[in-house]
């Protein structure tokens, strides 16, 4: 079984731009924080926390990223359940 860290590394290595890598790192950091605090992880909750802390990515950007961010979020949630 793959871990969420392995999943993160796979997605992270496929991103070409620094901003894209930073965006995925923000999403991972927020997901980890929400999990530690037993808060439900959704694109809205992740986007809200990212926007508060860094100003981006927002929830619509996360939902609209069908190649990286949403698949990472969905697969990460599956691994944690």
N, CA and C atoms as an extended XYZ file, in Angstrom:
243
Properties=species:S:1:pos:R:3:atomname:S:1:resname:S:1:resid:I:1 pbc="F F F"
N         0.838       -1.183        0.000 N   UNK     1
C         0.000        0.000        0.000 CA  UNK     1
C         0.883        1.247        0.000 C   UNK     1
N         0.505        2.227       -0.796 N   UNK     2
C         1.267        3.462       -0.875 CA  UNK     2
C         0.882        4.392        0.266 C   UNK     2
N         1.849        5.161        0.710 N   UNK     3
C         1.571        6.154        1.747 CA  UNK     3
C         1.254        7.485        1.090 C   UNK     3
N         0.671        8.389        1.862 N   UNK     4
C         0.370        9.704        1.313 CA  UNK     4
C         1.659       10.450        0.958 C   UNK     4
N         2.760       10.174        1.676 N   UNK     5
C         4.037       10.808        1.353 CA  UNK     5
C         4.554       10.316       -0.003 C   UNK     5
N         4.420        9.028       -0.275 N   UNK     6
C         4.825        8.494       -1.579 CA  UNK     6
C         3.970        9.099       -2.691 C   UNK     6
N         2.689        9.218       -2.417 N   UNK     7
C         1.773        9.817       -3.379 CA  UNK     7
C         2.167       11.267       -3.636 C   UNK     7
N         2.454       12.002       -2.570 N   UNK     8
C         2.878       13.391       -2.717 CA  UNK     8
C         4.139       13.483       -3.570 C   UNK     8
N         5.127       12.645       -3.298 N   UNK     9
C         6.384       12.679       -4.051 CA  UNK     9
C         6.146       12.386       -5.532 C   UNK     9
N         5.253       11.460       -5.824 N   UNK    10
C         4.948       11.127       -7.217 CA  UNK    10
C         4.338       12.327       -7.935 C   UNK    10
N         3.334       12.952       -7.324 N   UNK    11
C         2.703       14.116       -7.940 CA  UNK    11
C         3.691       15.285       -8.016 C   UNK    11
N         4.428       15.518       -6.948 N   UNK    12
C         5.372       16.641       -6.878 CA  UNK    12
C         6.419       16.536       -7.976 C   UNK    12
N         6.931       15.336       -8.216 N   UNK    13
C         7.979       15.164       -9.235 CA  UNK    13
C         7.437       15.361      -10.652 C   UNK    13
N         6.124       15.246      -10.832 N   UNK    14
C         5.557       15.414      -12.173 CA  UNK    14
C         5.273       16.878      -12.514 C   UNK    14
N         5.381       17.760      -11.532 N   UNK    15
C         5.107       19.185      -11.752 CA  UNK    15
C         6.392       19.869      -12.213 C   UNK    15
N         6.271       20.703      -13.224 N   UNK    16
C         7.449       21.339      -13.821 CA  UNK    16
C         7.780       22.709      -13.232 C   UNK    16
N         6.785       23.464      -12.746 N   UNK    17
C         7.031       24.836      -12.303 CA  UNK    17
C         7.177       24.927      -10.784 C   UNK    17
N         7.918       25.926      -10.338 N   UNK    18
C         8.096       26.155       -8.901 CA  UNK    18
C         6.754       26.495       -8.258 C   UNK    18
N         5.973       27.342       -8.909 N   UNK    19
C         4.670       27.716       -8.345 CA  UNK    19
C         3.766       26.482       -8.206 C   UNK    19
N         3.775       25.614       -9.194 N   UNK    20
C         2.984       24.394       -9.114 CA  UNK    20
C         3.428       23.497       -7.966 C   UNK    20
N         4.747       23.371       -7.796 N   UNK    21
C         5.281       22.569       -6.688 CA  UNK    21
C         4.920       23.198       -5.343 C   UNK    21
N         5.032       24.540       -5.265 N   UNK    22
C         4.667       25.245       -4.033 CA  UNK    22
C         3.191       25.054       -3.715 C   UNK    22
N         2.352       25.120       -4.746 N   UNK    23
C         0.917       24.946       -4.576 CA  UNK    23
C         0.598       23.576       -3.987 C   UNK    23
N         1.184       22.534       -4.537 N   UNK    24
C         0.945       21.189       -4.022 CA  UNK    24
C         1.480       21.054       -2.601 C   UNK    24
N         2.612       21.678       -2.310 N   UNK    25
C         3.166       21.640       -0.947 CA  UNK    25
C         2.209       22.319        0.033 C   UNK    25
N         1.618       23.444       -0.375 N   UNK    26
C         0.636       24.129        0.478 CA  UNK    26
C        -0.546       23.208        0.769 C   UNK    26
N        -1.036       22.550       -0.267 N   UNK    27
C        -2.181       21.648       -0.107 CA  UNK    27
C        -1.823       20.511        0.847 C   UNK    27
N        -0.651       19.934        0.674 N   UNK    28
C        -0.222       18.841        1.560 CA  UNK    28
C        -0.103       19.324        3.009 C   UNK    28
N         0.528       20.490        3.194 N   UNK    29
C         0.708       21.021        4.552 CA  UNK    29
C        -0.631       21.248        5.238 C   UNK    29
N        -1.585       21.805        4.504 N   UNK    30
C        -2.903       22.055        5.079 CA  UNK    30
C        -3.635       20.742        5.352 C   UNK    30
N        -3.557       19.783        4.440 N   UNK    31
C        -4.196       18.476        4.672 CA  UNK    31
C        -3.633       17.820        5.930 C   UNK    31
N        -2.319       17.881        6.103 N   UNK    32
C        -1.699       17.304        7.292 CA  UNK    32
C        -2.189       18.006        8.559 C   UNK    32
N        -2.289       19.342        8.503 N   UNK    33
C        -2.750       20.107        9.655 CA  UNK    33
C        -4.211       19.789        9.980 C   UNK    33
N        -5.052       19.734        8.948 N   UNK    34
C        -6.464       19.419        9.171 CA  UNK    34
C        -6.627       18.022        9.751 C   UNK    34
N        -5.834       17.090        9.257 N   UNK    35
C        -5.906       15.718        9.773 CA  UNK    35
C        -5.501       15.672       11.250 C   UNK    35
N        -4.432       16.365       11.593 N   UNK    36
C        -3.986       16.404       12.999 CA  UNK    36
C        -5.061       16.983       13.916 C   UNK    36
N        -5.832       17.948       13.388 N   UNK    37
C        -6.876       18.611       14.179 CA  UNK    37
C        -8.249       17.965       14.014 C   UNK    37
N        -8.295       16.808       13.355 N   UNK    38
C        -9.544       16.067       13.141 CA  UNK    38
C       -10.619       16.910       12.468 C   UNK    38
N       -10.208       17.690       11.463 N   UNK    39
C       -11.135       18.499       10.679 CA  UNK    39
C       -11.338       17.799        9.340 C   UNK    39
N       -12.583       17.785        8.877 N   UNK    40
C       -12.888       17.141        7.603 CA  UNK    40
C       -12.125       17.835        6.476 C   UNK    40
N       -11.479       17.032        5.647 N   UNK    41
C       -10.693       17.554        4.524 CA  UNK    41
C       -11.561       17.577        3.276 C   UNK    41
N       -11.790       18.773        2.777 N   UNK    42
C       -12.537       18.984        1.540 CA  UNK    42
C       -11.791       20.049        0.726 C   UNK    42
N       -12.084       20.170       -0.567 N   UNK    43
C       -11.445       21.245       -1.327 CA  UNK    43
C       -11.714       22.619       -0.699 C   UNK    43
N       -12.922       22.811       -0.155 N   UNK    44
C       -13.265       24.096        0.463 CA  UNK    44
C       -12.441       24.347        1.720 C   UNK    44
N       -12.317       23.339        2.580 N   UNK    45
C       -11.557       23.540        3.822 CA  UNK    45
C       -10.072       23.725        3.532 C   UNK    45
N        -9.557       22.970        2.577 N   UNK    46
C        -8.141       23.109        2.213 CA  UNK    46
C        -7.898       24.474        1.567 C   UNK    46
N        -8.764       24.868        0.637 N   UNK    47
C        -8.626       26.161       -0.019 CA  UNK    47
C        -8.713       27.321        0.952 C   UNK    47
N        -9.640       27.227        1.903 N   UNK    48
C        -9.809       28.284        2.903 CA  UNK    48
C        -8.536       28.454        3.730 C   UNK    48
N        -7.986       27.350        4.210 N   UNK    49
C        -6.775       27.425        5.029 CA  UNK    49
C        -5.567       27.888        4.218 C   UNK    49
N        -5.459       27.436        2.976 N   UNK    50
C        -4.361       27.883        2.110 CA  UNK    50
C        -4.460       29.384        1.868 C   UNK    50
N        -5.678       29.857        1.626 N   UNK    51
C        -5.867       31.277        1.353 CA  UNK    51
C        -5.523       32.124        2.580 C   UNK    51
N        -5.880       31.647        3.760 N   UNK    52
C        -5.552       32.375        4.991 CA  UNK    52
C        -4.044       32.438        5.192 C   UNK    52
N        -3.385       31.315        4.989 N   UNK    53
C        -1.952       31.237        5.291 CA  UNK    53
C        -1.059       31.829        4.200 C   UNK    53
N        -1.362       31.552        2.925 N   UNK    54
C        -0.479       31.958        1.830 CA  UNK    54
C        -1.157       32.858        0.788 C   UNK    54
N        -2.478       32.930        0.814 N   UNK    55
C        -3.193       33.698       -0.202 CA  UNK    55
C        -3.595       32.882       -1.421 C   UNK    55
N        -3.125       31.658       -1.527 N   UNK    56
C        -3.429       30.763       -2.644 CA  UNK    56
C        -2.996       29.353       -2.291 C   UNK    56
N        -3.444       28.336       -2.906 N   UNK    57
C        -4.522       28.259       -3.889 CA  UNK    57
C        -5.887       28.329       -3.212 C   UNK    57
N        -6.856       28.832       -3.934 N   UNK    58
C        -8.219       28.889       -3.434 CA  UNK    58
C        -8.948       27.611       -3.837 C   UNK    58
N       -10.077       27.385       -3.180 N   UNK    59
C       -10.847       26.149       -3.423 CA  UNK    59
C       -11.190       25.922       -4.895 C   UNK    59
N       -11.652       26.947       -5.643 N   UNK    60
C       -11.959       26.693       -7.055 CA  UNK    60
C       -10.743       26.224       -7.851 C   UNK    60
N        -9.574       26.780       -7.529 N   UNK    61
C        -8.349       26.347       -8.226 CA  UNK    61
C        -8.038       24.890       -7.931 C   UNK    61
N        -8.251       24.496       -6.684 N   UNK    62
C        -7.997       23.102       -6.299 CA  UNK    62
C        -8.971       22.183       -7.030 C   UNK    62
N       -10.257       22.540       -7.007 N   UNK    63
C       -11.272       21.717       -7.687 CA  UNK    63
C       -11.046       21.657       -9.194 C   UNK    63
N       -10.590       22.746       -9.790 N   UNK    64
C       -10.404       22.800      -11.243 CA  UNK    64
C        -9.136       22.101      -11.719 C   UNK    64
N        -8.247       21.780      -10.829 N   UNK    65
C        -7.013       21.094      -11.209 CA  UNK    65
C        -7.264       19.594      -11.231 C   UNK    65
N        -7.791       19.131      -12.337 N   UNK    66
C        -8.187       17.723      -12.450 CA  UNK    66
C        -7.007       16.780      -12.674 C   UNK    66
N        -5.818       17.314      -12.952 N   UNK    67
C        -4.665       16.450      -13.210 CA  UNK    67
C        -3.778       16.240      -11.991 C   UNK    67
N        -3.754       17.192      -11.073 N   UNK    68
C        -2.831       17.088       -9.937 CA  UNK    68
C        -3.536       17.265       -8.598 C   UNK    68
N        -4.087       18.444       -8.349 N   UNK    69
C        -4.548       18.771       -7.002 CA  UNK    69
C        -5.734       17.928       -6.532 C   UNK    69
N        -6.780       17.838       -7.321 N   UNK    70
C        -7.922       17.016       -6.904 CA  UNK    70
C        -7.563       15.532       -6.834 C   UNK    70
N        -6.847       14.985       -7.809 N   UNK    71
C        -6.463       13.580       -7.670 CA  UNK    71
C        -5.607       13.344       -6.417 C   UNK    71
N        -4.673       14.268       -6.125 N   UNK    72
C        -3.858       14.116       -4.917 CA  UNK    72
C        -4.750       14.161       -3.682 C   UNK    72
N        -5.644       15.131       -3.629 N   UNK    73
C        -6.538       15.272       -2.477 CA  UNK    73
C        -7.399       14.022       -2.312 C   UNK    73
N        -7.993       13.541       -3.400 N   UNK    74
C        -8.855       12.355       -3.333 CA  UNK    74
C        -8.080       11.098       -2.939 C   UNK    74
N        -6.934       10.872       -3.556 N   UNK    75
C        -6.148        9.673       -3.234 CA  UNK    75
C        -5.578        9.740       -1.828 C   UNK    75
N        -5.192       10.933       -1.413 N   UNK    76
C        -4.684       11.112       -0.064 CA  UNK    76
C        -5.761       10.786        0.967 C   UNK    76
N        -6.976       11.226        0.701 N   UNK    77
C        -8.093       10.926        1.599 CA  UNK    77
C        -8.383        9.430        1.657 C   UNK    77
N        -8.303        8.764        0.506 N   UNK    78
C        -8.519        7.321        0.476 CA  UNK    78
C        -7.477        6.581        1.315 C   UNK    78
N        -6.234        7.026        1.236 N   UNK    79
C        -5.177        6.366        1.999 CA  UNK    79
C        -5.324        6.581        3.495 C   UNK    79
N        -5.911        7.707        3.879 N   UNK    80
C        -6.032        8.032        5.297 CA  UNK    80
C        -7.275        7.417        5.925 C   UNK    80
N        -8.203        6.915        5.102 N   UNK    81
C        -9.409        6.339        5.680 CA  UNK    81
C        -9.291        4.859        5.914 C   UNK    81
